Amino acid sequence: MINSNLVTVHGIRITRDLHETEAAIDEALIRQANLLATMVRARRESPVGAFTGQEALLRLAASQKAMLDASNEIARVHGKLLDVGRELGSGGVDDCPPKGSLETAGNAVTLVRAA
């Protein structure tokens, strides 16, 4: 027999950690985009060649792609966890945080979505 209290407690913890993971990936993408802009701006505003730092820019772009791939995998994890929560009838696993926000410890945290 499944202890519904344990399922609920673990569901709440998983939900919290999942939402924090999703927010961290978004934050990493924003920081990478800022770094890319700073690097290109530095090259443009400095007396260096037009392709100075090009390999570093390409590697940063590759890391952004990897982060987007990780974001896709976390979205798949989210979907599978929703299926598990529904299967177990857990009240602790919610669907998704409201668009553009993250609930952590009762405090709404606004997220900036890079488009």
N, C-alpha and C positions, 0 to 999 in steps of 0.2 A: 504494500500500500504506500502511496506517495504522500509524504508529509506536505500538505498544501502551504503551511507557514514557511517551510524551508524553500519551497519552489518560489513563493512570493518574494522572500528576502533575496534569494539569488537572482531572481528576475530583476529586482530593483537595482541591485549592484551591477548586473550586466548592462542594463539600460543606461545607468550613469556612465560606466566606463566606455560603452559604445559611443554615446553622444560626445564624451570628452575626446575620444579618438577621432571622430569625424571633425570636430572643431579644430583639433591639432593639425590635421591634414590640411584643412582650409587655411589655417594660419601659416603653415609651412609654404603653401602655394603663394600666398600673399607676400611672404618674406622673400621667396625666390624671385617673384616678379619685381619686387622693389630692388633687389640686388642686380637683376638684369638691367633695369633702367639706370641704376647708378653706374654700372660698368660702362654702358653705352654712352651715357652722358659724360663720364670721365674721359673716354676715348675721344669723343667729339670736341670737348672743350680743352684738350691738352694738345701740345705740339708733338703728336705721335702719328705713326702711319695709320692709314685707313683700316688696316686689318690687324692692328696690334691687339693682342688678347683674344683673337678670334677663336682659338682652340678652347680657351676658358669659357667663352660664351657658348660654344657648341656643347661643351660638357654640362654647363648649367642648363641649357635647353633640354639635354638628355635627362638630367635629374628631374626637371619639371615633368617630362613625359612619364618618368618612373613614378613620380608622386601622383599623377593623374591615374595611372594604372592601379596604384595602391588604393586610391579613392574609390575606383570602380570595384575592387575586391572587397573593400569594407562595406560598400553598398550591398553587395551580394551577401556578405555575412549578416548584415542588418535584415535583409529579406528572409534569410534562412532562420534567424533567431525569432522573427515574427511568426514564422510557421511553427516553430517549436513552442512558443508561448501560447499560440492558439490551440495547438494539439494538447498541451498540458492544462489549458484553461486557466493560465496564470494571469492574475490581475496585475502583477508587477511588471509585465513587459508591455510597454506602450507602443503605439505605432511609430510615430516620429515626433521630434520636437517641432514646434511651430516654425514655419519658414522664416529664416533670418534670425532665429534666437536659439538659445540653449538654456535649459533649466538646470542649474546646478545648485544644490543645497537651498532650494527655494528662491534663489536670486536669478533673475533673467539676465543673460549675457547676450548682448547684441553682436552678431557676427557680420563681418563685411564679406560679401560674396564677390569674388573676382569674376568678371564676365569676359 
